[in-house]
Amino acid sequence: MKYIVLLGDGMADCPVPALGGRTPLEAANKPNMDFIAQNGDMGLVKTIPDGMPPGSDVANLSVFGYEPDIYYSGRSPFEAASMGISMSDTDIALRCNLVTLSSEEPYEEKVMADYCAGEITTGEARELIEAISAELNSEIFSFYPGISYRHCLIWKDGEDGVSFTPPHDISGKKIASFLPKGEKSDIFISLMKKSEKILKNHPVNQLRIKNGLNPATSIWLWGQGRKPKLKRFADKYNLTGSVISAVDLIRGIGILAGLKPVHVEGATGNLHTNYTGKAKAALNELENGSDFVYIHVEAPDECGHQGLIEGKVQSIEKIDSELLAPLLDGLAKWDYSILLLPDHPTPISTRTHSREPVPFAIYRNTGSMRPNNNLRFTEKDAAATGVFIEQGHKLIDRLLI
């Protein structure tokens, strides 16, 4: 038996007036997702435990089968693992976004204009982070370039007690009340302010402005945490496995769980990613011995954060037609079980994550399930089944039976 998780990050949503009161999942043309719902086991799952932040880190840990209240130590250490950054047990990793702030002075009066600096390219971003590293690296702080706007800062022998806010939670808001808080927060505010001066006249930003693109005007620090210790996936489930994602967070969870990270050319983490390449990569991993493949697609979440209604619908349709369709065709040679779900909602209306339960559907091609042609893969139909998984980390047990 082969096992596949296909996770569309942030696919779930609330009814959108511009879509006639439908959610993006309801509005999308997605016959393959609906096939899984109609011929599988569908319900709702709570991926975010009470009292924990509704982030992709917590939610994906749940879907991988790890209890977040035991294994979660912060987002950035997973990203650091994916980037090959070595951390000691006393270090703290922080996510370092390149963002676009408005031009008001002083710094505190600025507004979060764009949490991803116009989805800056990885090549451009590397030049900017290298410029920041040259000025701001020290015995205590080290900056590392990542993918697009997502980068990493390691705080050697870091201390707890500083709180940070994700930049995608404050789009369009003045940053003053969302700057780092707590003991030693002034150090991080100083780093952010210094980065603005470094980035202001950098040639990369000057060219972006000339081309009508948002410049990266500052770093934004958040997602702090210490190195986590995950039990190996193979030891938990007696399965070999691979993880496919353009996002360091998901790749890092997989790496720390002992799964093989798979690079897909053209996988970007946004709407214009290589959906078909991910399907081909998954089938190749299964062909070459993997029992389990975790496929993560970031595009719906990015569209939700940016308030792109049609983009979110389109991303769901692309996952269905360009990824899921060829995946199902290629899987036909094996007995398999596939789990389809989002990790959390990213409502268009709020442009940030929320903690409501999300729809899931599990299909097996072994003929053991009863078809229901009235179902579609939507939030409403999943709720109507009456099936509810209270503890998200137990959902994988339902896949693996």
Secondary structure, DSSP 8 states (H G I E B T S, - for coil): -EEEEEEETTBB---BGGGTTB-HHHHS--HHHHHHHHHSEEEEE--S-TTS---HHHHHHHHHT--HHHH---SHHHHHHHTT----TT-EEEEEEEEEE-S-SSGGG-BEEETTTTT--HHHHHHHHHHHHHHH--SSEEEEEEETTEEEEEETT--S-EE---GGGSTTSBSGGGS-EETTHHHHHHHHHHHHHHHHT-HHHHHHHHTT-----EEEEEEEE-------HHHHHS--EEEE-SSHHHHHHHHHTT-EEE--TT--SSSSS-HHHHHHHHHHHHHTT-SEEEEEE-HHHHHHHTT-HHHHHHHHHHIIIIIIHHHHHHHTTS-EEEEEE-SSB--TTTTS---S-EEEEEEETTS-S---TT--SSHHHHHHT--EESSGGGHHHHHH-
